[in-house]
Amino acid sequence: MKAKAAVFTGANKPFEVREFEVTATPSGYGRSELIASGVCGTDIHIFKGKLDMPFPSIIGHEFVGKLTDCDPEEGAKYGLAVGDNVIADIAVPCGKCLLCRTGDDANCVNMQVTNGESIDKPPYLYGGYAEVNYTPLSNLIKIPDGVNPKAAAVFGCPGPTVIHSARLAKRAGYDIGSDTVAVVQGLGPVGCFAVVYLKALGVKKLYAVGARDNPARASLLKKLGADEVLSLEKDGEEAVTKKLLAENGGLGVDLCLEASGAPSAISLGMNVLRNRGVYLIPGQYSNSGSISIPPEIITFKALRFIGSSQYSIIDVRDYLEFMRVHSELEDTVLSLGTFYSVSDVNEAFSDAMKGKNIKTLLVK
């Protein structure tokens, strides 16, 4: 038996689609067949050379599949059995550093990954861009019965990313609730899930702000829960800023979540927040350039900035439970995905980088 995989061969170079032998499953691992594997913004940063990654390698960290082989006793320790639909979480915190010891293993300073092994030695297929995947059973999470695994794959990384940022806000003493006026910057996968999640938390008013004027995307965001969708291209930054600052009696919004990845978004976010406003920033995940900001705004407004770069297995579990409880979202979530075979990976990346899709995924 053989399986295809998309091999990363270096920055700005086409992926090579290769066939690999499907080998015996190592002890402690599960072997899964691909259902869907998302193309993350992080993967695009890797492809563009903005994040270092050894090559040749199989990248991808949003793998959803069906568990086809594991030791039954080992699987049972993690509540897993052959036939389960699973999500693979690549993060392996050390459990010993200061962050791990204080309940923040998502920010482990010695973090390892499950997809970093060499493609030159069996079982080869550790990354997400493959028809078969090998992941430690400790890093496989069962998708609850009744949750469509393809729908779960659409927000497989954006969902836990947003949930973890909200968790960090709560740890910092800020609860998102019915008195919150919130802004989501960016209308990609992270922004879309942020709208869904914040609406589910009961925010009083929810804005979504995008760079370009995209009526179809705006209509979708309203369907997902945004009360109003603003466009910097159509409305202009000055008008957008003025509108958002009108909230809370002219103080500005309570919460801003940056999901665009555009450095220029930071200035707008700072400007529209009220005094003691909270800025969640999970979106700036590569070196995409620098901006000049007036730091006195942070001081005079006493702003609270919370960066969020990773997520934990608990966030994945919470995401899957969210999808189970909100089964009414399934059809809409599925409609956000555009699916390509592993063999068509270069077309998939080209379309993703052109902004043709909301969420790009590879399937078998």
Summary of the structure (lengths in Angstrom):
residues: 364
radius of gyration: 20.5
end to end distance: 14.4
largest distance: 65.3
contacts: 1244
relative contact order: 0.16
helix: 36%
strand: 25%
